[in-house]
Amino acid sequence: MLGRLSSPALPGPTGERLALEGAVVSPEAKVDGGSVVGARAVVEAGATVSGSVLGDGCVIEAGATVVDSLVGLGARISKGAEVRDAVIGDGATVGAGNELKAGARVWPGVILPECAVRFSSDA
């Protein structure tokens, strides 16, 4: 995605991000690091996505952070959640205030309620 190697599989120009057809990325969102935003996915204002792949139809809500992660088809990362080095399954929901790090896996369809998983003590 960043253009370090050429690939015929890339459906668009190289750069900091690739947004597929129908993706909606707010101008107030930060999407970089070679991230791919799937078709019909939404990245809301104030969200940060870096070095990640967002599946088709997923939603990254305002204030959420997704770094070096994979977010599955139709999954939702709620307001203020932090996902780093993690995999979120198709249709899963990561509730507000969760912190998923260091290889965390959320299976398809799982719904994590607000602040269910935290690494910091400030919540």
C-alpha positions as CSV (number, residue, x, y, z in Angstrom):
1,M,0.0,0.0,0.0
2,L,2.8,2.4,0.8
3,G,4.5,1.7,-2.5
4,R,7.6,0.0,-1.3
5,L,6.8,-2.9,-3.6
6,S,4.7,-3.0,-6.7
7,S,1.7,-5.3,-6.8
8,P,-1.0,-5.9,-9.4
9,A,-3.4,-6.7,-6.5
10,L,-3.5,-3.0,-5.5
11,P,-6.8,-1.5,-6.8
12,G,-5.6,2.0,-6.6
13,P,-2.6,4.3,-6.3
14,T,-0.1,3.8,-3.5
15,G,-0.1,6.1,-0.5
16,E,-0.9,6.5,3.1
17,R,-4.3,5.1,2.7
18,L,-6.7,3.4,0.2
19,A,-10.4,3.8,0.6
20,L,-12.5,1.4,-1.5
21,E,-15.7,2.2,-3.2
22,G,-18.4,3.6,-1.0
23,A,-16.1,4.1,2.0
24,V,-16.8,7.3,4.0
25,V,-13.8,8.8,5.8
26,S,-14.4,12.0,7.6
27,P,-12.0,14.8,6.7
28,E,-11.5,15.2,10.5
29,A,-10.3,11.5,10.8
30,K,-6.7,10.5,10.6
31,V,-6.1,7.5,8.4
32,D,-2.5,6.8,7.4
33,G,0.3,4.3,7.6
34,G,-0.8,2.3,4.5
35,S,-4.3,1.6,5.9
36,V,-7.0,0.1,3.8
37,V,-10.6,1.2,4.4
38,G,-13.1,-1.4,3.0
39,A,-16.0,-0.7,0.8
40,R,-18.9,1.0,2.6
41,A,-16.8,1.3,5.8
42,V,-17.1,4.5,7.8
43,V,-14.4,6.3,9.7
44,E,-15.9,9.1,11.8
45,A,-14.5,12.5,12.7
46,G,-11.8,12.3,15.4
47,A,-11.0,8.6,14.8
48,T,-7.4,7.5,14.2
49,V,-6.5,4.5,11.9
50,S,-2.9,3.7,11.2
51,G,-1.3,0.7,9.5
52,S,-4.6,-1.2,9.6
53,V,-7.1,-3.0,7.4
54,L,-10.8,-2.2,7.9
55,G,-13.2,-4.7,6.4
56,D,-16.2,-3.8,4.2
57,G,-19.0,-2.2,6.1
58,C,-17.2,-1.7,9.4
59,V,-17.6,1.4,11.5
60,I,-14.9,3.2,13.5
61,E,-16.7,5.7,15.7
62,A,-15.5,9.2,16.7
63,G,-12.5,9.2,19.0
64,A,-11.7,5.5,18.5
65,T,-8.1,4.4,17.7
66,V,-7.1,1.5,15.5
67,V,-3.4,0.8,15.0
68,D,-1.7,-2.1,13.3
69,S,-4.9,-4.2,13.4
70,L,-7.5,-6.0,11.4
71,V,-11.1,-5.1,11.8
72,G,-13.5,-7.6,10.2
73,L,-16.5,-7.2,7.9
74,G,-19.3,-5.2,9.6
75,A,-17.5,-4.9,12.9
76,R,-17.8,-1.8,15.0
77,I,-15.2,0.0,17.1
78,S,-17.1,2.3,19.5
79,K,-16.3,5.8,20.7
80,G,-13.1,6.1,22.6
81,A,-12.0,2.4,22.2
82,E,-8.4,1.6,21.5
83,V,-7.4,-1.3,19.3
84,R,-3.6,-2.0,18.8
85,D,-2.0,-5.1,17.3
86,A,-5.4,-6.9,17.5
87,V,-7.8,-8.8,15.3
88,I,-11.5,-8.0,15.5
89,G,-13.8,-10.6,13.9
90,D,-16.6,-10.1,11.4
91,G,-19.7,-8.5,13.0
92,A,-18.0,-8.0,16.4
93,T,-18.5,-4.9,18.5
94,V,-15.9,-3.3,20.7
95,G,-17.7,-1.1,23.2
96,A,-16.7,2.3,24.2
97,G,-13.6,2.6,26.4
98,N,-12.2,-0.8,25.8
99,E,-8.4,-1.2,25.3
100,L,-7.4,-4.2,23.2
101,K,-3.7,-4.6,22.7
102,A,-0.8,-7.0,22.1
103,G,-2.3,-9.7,20.0
104,A,-5.9,-9.6,21.4
105,R,-8.5,-11.5,19.3
106,V,-12.2,-10.9,19.4
107,W,-14.2,-13.7,17.7
108,P,-16.8,-12.9,15.1
109,G,-20.1,-11.7,16.5
110,V,-18.8,-11.1,20.0
111,I,-20.1,-7.9,21.7
112,L,-17.7,-6.4,24.3
113,P,-19.7,-4.0,26.6
114,E,-18.3,-0.6,27.5
115,C,-14.9,-0.8,29.4
116,A,-15.0,-4.6,29.5
117,V,-11.2,-4.9,28.8
118,R,-8.8,-2.3,30.1
119,F,-5.0,-2.2,30.5
120,S,-4.9,1.2,32.1
121,S,-6.5,2.1,35.4
122,D,-7.9,5.5,34.4
123,A,-11.4,4.3,33.4
